[in-house]
């Protein structure tokens, strides 16, 4: 089982502003910080980390890691996608059902300002 994940970011301050809003839609908050190095978000413990790598290039759209985070309901997936766009991220897949994965798979895909590929997903009955 995975305990935590982390993504690299070029500008920790900008990434903190982005991820605080984004992860808040999924019930996560900033729980830990190493100044100018890393910030951990979670519900009970830091399960999602951003780590400063100021010399890194933007992650190309056709590479990098894909991280899927569980949402409680469709509204949280929708809020996740909207928050990402409002905070400077880009859409990599609008909220909706993905029958190719499972009939109740409802997800949205975004790229953060550094190109990291993050998804919010919930499982619900299609109406």
C-alpha positions in Angstrom: 0.0 0.0 0.0 1.2 3.5 -0.8 1.8 5.7 2.3 2.5 9.0 0.5 3.4 10.5 -2.9 5.3 13.7 -3.9 5.7 15.8 -6.9 8.5 18.2 -7.8 7.8 21.9 -8.4 10.0 24.7 -9.5 8.5 27.5 -7.3 7.4 26.3 -3.9 5.5 29.4 -3.0 3.5 29.3 -6.3 2.9 25.6 -5.9 1.7 26.1 -2.3 -0.9 28.6 -3.4 -2.0 26.2 -6.2 -2.1 23.0 -4.1 -3.7 24.6 -1.0 -6.7 25.5 -3.1 -6.7 22.3 -5.2 -6.3 19.8 -2.4 -8.8 21.7 -0.3 -11.5 20.6 -2.6 -10.7 17.0 -1.6 -10.6 17.7 2.1 -6.8 18.0 2.5 -4.9 20.7 4.2 -1.3 21.8 4.7 0.0 19.7 7.6 3.8 20.0 7.5 6.4 22.3 6.0 10.2 22.3 5.6 10.8 26.0 4.7 12.0 26.4 1.1 12.1 22.7 0.6 8.8 20.8 0.9 5.2 21.0 2.0 3.0 18.1 3.0 -0.8 18.0 2.7 -3.3 15.4 4.0 -6.4 14.7 6.1 -4.7 13.1 9.1 -1.0 13.0 8.1 1.0 14.3 5.1 0.1 12.0 2.3 0.7 14.4 -0.7 4.0 16.3 -0.8 5.3 19.1 -3.1 9.1 19.3 -3.2 11.1 22.3 -4.5 13.3 21.5 -7.4 14.1 25.0 -8.7 16.3 23.8 -11.6 13.8 21.3 -13.1 12.2 21.9 -16.5 8.4 21.7 -16.9 7.2 18.2 -17.1 6.4 17.4 -20.8 2.8 16.6 -21.5 3.7 13.1 -22.8 5.7 12.1 -19.7 5.8 12.2 -16.0 3.9 10.6 -13.2 0.1 10.3 -13.0 -1.4 10.6 -9.5 -5.1 9.8 -8.9 -6.6 11.2 -5.7 -10.0 9.9 -4.4 -12.9 12.3 -4.1 -15.9 11.6 -2.0 -18.4 12.6 -4.6 -18.9 14.0 -8.1 -19.2 17.6 -6.8 -15.7 17.3 -5.3 -14.3 16.1 -8.7 -16.0 19.1 -10.4 -14.6 21.5 -7.8 -11.1 20.0 -8.1 -11.1 20.7 -11.9 -12.5 24.2 -11.5 -10.0 25.1 -8.8 -7.1 23.9 -10.9 -8.1 26.0 -13.8 -8.8 29.1 -11.6 -5.4 28.7 -9.9 -3.3 28.4 -13.1 -3.5 24.7 -14.0 -4.7 23.3 -17.3 -7.3 20.7 -18.1 -6.2 17.3 -19.2 -9.7 15.9 -19.2 -12.9 17.6 -18.1 -15.0 16.0 -15.3 -17.1 13.1 -16.5 -17.7 9.4 -16.6 -14.9 7.2 -18.0 -16.7 4.0 -19.1 -13.5 2.7 -20.6 -12.2 2.3 -17.0 -15.5 1.3 -15.2 -19.1 2.3 -15.7 -19.1 4.3 -12.4 -15.7 5.9 -12.8 -16.1 9.7 -12.6 -13.0 11.7 -12.9 -11.2 14.9 -14.0 -7.6 15.3 -15.0 -5.4 18.4 -14.7 -1.8 19.5 -15.2 -0.4 21.7 -12.5 1.7 24.7 -13.6 4.8 22.5 -13.6 3.2 19.9 -15.8 2.4 17.2 -13.1 -0.6 15.1 -14.1 -3.1 14.9 -11.2 -6.5 13.3 -11.3 -9.5 13.4 -8.9 -11.8 10.3 -9.1 -14.9 9.0 -7.5 -17.1 6.0 -8.1 -20.8 6.6 -8.5 -23.8 5.4 -10.3 -24.3 7.0 -13.7 -27.5 8.9 -13.9 
